[in-house]
């Protein structure tokens, strides 16, 4: 059994595959470009009629609850009686 490990050749850029990827990205973008107005109208209608209000963040809820608790703890008179 051999315990020798050959030296790594490293990764080299493959220009043909990079060019193919760029060509495919441009082709997909060109194919989807005519659908952009339709997608925009559908998104706007969905936001107007279907979408609910975004849920309140936990930080915002914590901040308002903390303010309410502090307000309830404050005395009603200036001298605390």
C-alpha positions in Angstrom: 0.0 0.0 0.0 1.3 3.4 -1.0 1.3 6.3 1.5 2.6 8.9 -1.0 0.3 11.8 -1.9 0.8 13.5 -5.1 1.2 17.3 -5.2 -2.0 19.2 -6.0 -2.3 20.8 -9.4 -4.6 23.5 -8.0 -7.7 24.9 -9.6 -7.3 26.8 -12.8 -9.9 29.0 -14.5 -11.8 27.2 -17.3 -12.5 29.9 -19.8 -14.8 27.8 -21.9 -17.1 27.0 -19.0 -17.1 30.6 -17.8 -18.0 31.8 -21.3 -20.8 29.2 -21.5 -22.1 30.4 -18.1 -22.2 34.0 -19.2 -23.9 33.2 -22.5 -26.6 31.2 -20.6 -27.1 34.0 -18.1 -27.6 36.5 -20.9 -30.0 34.1 -22.8 -32.1 33.6 -19.7 -32.2 37.3 -19.0 -33.3 38.1 -22.6 -36.0 35.4 -22.4 -37.4 36.7 -19.1 -37.2 40.4 -20.1 -40.6 40.4 -21.9 -42.3 38.9 -18.9 -41.0 41.7 -16.6 -44.1 44.0 -17.0 -46.5 41.1 -16.4 -44.5 40.1 -13.2 -44.6 43.7 -12.0 -48.3 44.0 -12.5 -49.0 40.7 -10.7 -46.8 41.7 -7.8 -48.5 45.1 -7.4 -51.9 43.5 -7.5 -50.9 40.9 -5.0 -49.4 43.5 -2.6 -52.6 45.6 -2.9 -55.2 42.9 -2.4 -53.7 39.8 -1.0 -50.7 40.6 1.1 -51.1 41.1 4.9 -49.3 43.6 6.9 -45.8 42.5 7.8 -45.6 41.0 11.3 -44.3 43.3 14.0 -40.7 42.7 14.9 -40.1 41.3 18.4 -37.8 44.3 19.2 -40.6 46.8 18.4 -43.0 44.8 20.6 -40.4 44.7 23.4 -39.8 48.4 23.2 -43.5 49.3 23.5 -44.1 46.8 26.3 -41.1 48.2 28.2 -42.4 51.8 27.8 -45.9 50.7 29.0 -44.4 49.0 32.1 -42.3 52.1 33.0 -45.3 54.3 32.5 -47.4 52.2 34.8 -44.6 52.2 37.5 -44.4 56.0 37.6 -46.1 57.6 40.5 -49.0 59.9 39.8 -47.9 62.7 42.1 -44.5 64.5 42.0 -43.6 63.7 45.6 -44.4 59.9 45.3 -47.3 59.9 47.8 
